[in-house]
């Protein structure tokens, strides 16, 4: 009975919020921390799944915004915390956001599109770039990345594998 009520409550809340809702039976259950595979640069990292955050954020260093061919780009470094290896990535800058910090100050961050694999799904999701070295997890996945395919169990962690399921065929490291 409790399970049915929770399912109905979840569907009602998302419907009221105007968010497209998948059938709850089609959703994968993930823990509040999961391993995620970043397709490029091809590394596995840990991510905190935070339904209180709208936008995802990635630990990035040496963030440089530039223009090329009339388009906005950003170059940044991502470090594999396990090996210490650093990767330089270049992505189109989708937009720039202002994030209000806990102390009330505002921080501007570039947003790029990244491909990540989590819970058997390949996601193309927007992430803001910011130094997250003081945090335990280099990636924070917000609700916009999770809304259409996952439910988060806040009492569990590492409920899935970081690969992309059937899409793993032929991709090195998956």
Buried (B, 14 or more C-beta within 10 A) or exposed (E): EEEEEEBEEBBEEBEEEEEEBBEEEEBBEBBBBBBBBBBEBEBBBBBBBBBEBBBBBBBBBEBEEEEEEEEBBBBBBBBBBEEEEEBEBEBEBBEEBEBEEEEEEEEEBBBBEBEBBBBBBBBEBBBBBBEBEEEEBBBBBBBBBBBBBBBBEEEEBEBBBBBBEEBBEEBEEB
